[in-house]
């Protein structure tokens, strides 16, 4: 079983249930999925760049991304409807926990001048979104063979409240910046 999943079962769920007075074990907040989005608008002219981006994201997440197409044309960006503009991966189960574990323990500490992730990036439903400027901080990516891309990582919870979701991620090991 995944190390982070075991930590959730053994420690985190008990702490959350105690702290927020939850008696039903099924009502304890948990992470339901992680969504990774990457923009690939610069690959319009070169198909090999798109294939390289797909391979990089597949190596990082352990799952092949789906190619997202533009829904509307935007003349100022040179994008027409139907062009490939992004990659999206939705992780659940063991892959989700493996990715989150790698993100918390390997990737975030590798970021330059890292002092913690912002605690302000929660939405009203308790979902946390994090942006990474270069995907090359992941150990699976060969920097010499790839073009650096930004990525957006959204951790979706069923907490329903940002303060509960903050505690959930904090107990899971997310390194929030000190206030």
C-alpha positions in Angstrom: 0.0 0.0 0.0 1.1 3.5 -0.7 3.0 5.2 2.1 0.9 8.4 2.1 -2.4 6.4 1.9 -1.2 4.4 5.0 -0.4 7.7 6.8 -3.9 9.0 6.0 -5.6 5.8 7.3 -3.4 5.5 10.4 -2.9 9.1 11.6 -4.6 11.8 9.5 -8.2 10.5 9.5 -8.1 10.1 13.3 -6.7 13.5 13.9 -9.3 15.2 11.7 -12.1 13.2 13.2 -11.0 14.2 16.7 -10.3 17.9 15.9 -13.6 18.5 14.1 -15.8 16.2 16.1 -16.6 13.8 13.2 -18.0 10.5 14.5 -18.8 8.8 11.2 -15.6 7.5 9.5 -17.1 8.0 6.1 -17.6 11.8 6.8 -13.9 12.4 7.5 -12.5 14.7 4.7 -10.2 13.1 2.2 -8.4 13.8 -1.1 -10.6 12.6 -3.9 -8.4 13.3 -6.9 -5.5 15.3 -8.3 -5.8 17.1 -11.6 -2.6 18.1 -13.5 -2.9 20.7 -16.3 -0.1 21.7 -18.7 -0.4 24.3 -21.5 1.0 23.3 -24.8 0.0 26.3 -27.0 3.7 26.7 -28.2 3.6 23.2 -29.9 1.2 24.3 -32.7 4.0 24.5 -35.2 6.0 21.4 -34.2 4.3 18.1 -33.5 7.4 16.6 -31.9 7.2 19.1 -29.1 3.7 17.9 -28.3 4.8 14.3 -28.3 7.7 15.2 -25.9 5.3 17.1 -23.6 2.9 14.1 -23.5 5.8 11.7 -22.7 7.1 14.0 -20.0 3.7 14.3 -18.3 3.1 10.6 -18.6 6.5 9.9 -16.9 5.7 12.4 -14.1 2.2 11.2 -13.4 2.3 7.6 -14.4 -0.7 8.1 -16.6 -1.1 9.2 -20.3 -2.5 12.7 -20.4 -5.5 13.6 -22.6 -5.0 16.4 -25.2 -7.3 19.3 -24.7 -8.4 21.3 -27.7 -9.4 25.0 -27.9 -13.2 25.5 -27.5 -13.1 29.0 -29.0 -10.9 30.9 -31.4 -8.8 33.7 -30.0 -7.2 35.8 -32.8 -4.9 37.7 -30.6 -3.2 34.5 -29.4 -3.3 32.9 -32.9 -5.5 30.1 -31.7 -8.3 28.6 -33.7 -11.0 26.3 -32.5 -9.9 22.7 -32.3 -6.2 23.4 -31.9 -4.3 21.5 -29.2 -3.8 23.9 -26.3 -3.3 21.7 -23.2 -2.7 18.4 -21.5 -4.8 17.1 -18.6 -4.3 14.2 -16.3 -6.8 13.2 -13.5 -5.2 10.9 -10.9 -7.1 8.8 -8.4 -6.2 6.0 -6.0 -2.7 4.7 -5.7 -1.4 6.9 -8.5 -2.8 10.0 -6.8 -1.1 9.1 -3.5 2.2 8.3 -5.2 2.1 11.6 -7.1 1.3 13.6 -4.0 4.0 11.8 -2.0 6.6 12.6 -4.7 5.4 16.2 -4.9 5.6 16.8 -1.2 8.9 14.9 -0.4 10.9 15.3 -3.6 9.7 18.1 -5.9 8.8 21.0 -3.7 12.1 20.9 -1.7 14.0 21.0 -5.0 12.4 24.4 -5.9 14.8 27.3 -5.8 14.3 29.6 -2.7 11.5 27.3 -1.5 9.9 28.6 1.8 6.7 26.7 1.6 3.6 26.8 -0.6 1.0 29.5 -0.2 -1.8 28.8 2.2 -4.1 31.3 0.3 -4.7 29.0 -2.7 -7.8 27.3 -1.5 -11.2 27.8 -3.1 -14.5 27.9 -1.2 -15.0 24.1 -1.6 -11.6 23.3 0.0 -9.7 22.4 -3.2 -6.0 23.5 -3.3 -4.3 24.7 -6.5 -0.6 25.0 -6.9 1.4 26.3 -9.9 4.9 25.1 -10.8 6.9 27.2 -13.2 9.0 24.5 -14.7 8.1 20.8 -14.9 11.8 20.0 -15.1 12.0 19.9 -11.2 10.5 16.4 -11.4 13.2 13.7 -11.3 11.7 11.8 -14.3 12.3 14.7 -16.7 15.6 15.0 -18.6 16.3 18.7 -18.7 18.5 18.4 -21.8 15.8 16.8 -23.9 12.8 18.9 -23.1 11.4 22.4 -23.2 10.5 23.8 -19.8 6.7 24.1 -19.2 4.6 25.3 -16.4 2.0 23.1 -14.8 -1.0 23.6 -12.6 -1.7 20.9 -9.9 -5.2 20.9 -8.2 -5.7 18.7 -5.2 -9.5 18.1 -5.0 -10.9 17.3 -1.5 -14.4 16.5 -0.2 -13.8 18.8 2.8 -16.3 21.5 1.7 -14.4 24.1 3.8 -10.9 25.7 3.2 -10.0 25.5 6.9 -10.7 21.7 7.1 -8.9 21.2 3.8 -5.9 23.1 5.1 -5.7 20.9 8.1 -6.0 17.8 5.9 -3.2 18.8 3.7 -1.1 20.0 6.6 -1.4 16.6 8.3 -0.6 14.9 5.0 2.7 16.8 5.0 2.1 19.7 2.6 4.8 22.3 3.4 2.8 25.5 3.9 4.8 28.7 4.4 5.0 30.0 7.9 3.1 33.2 8.6 
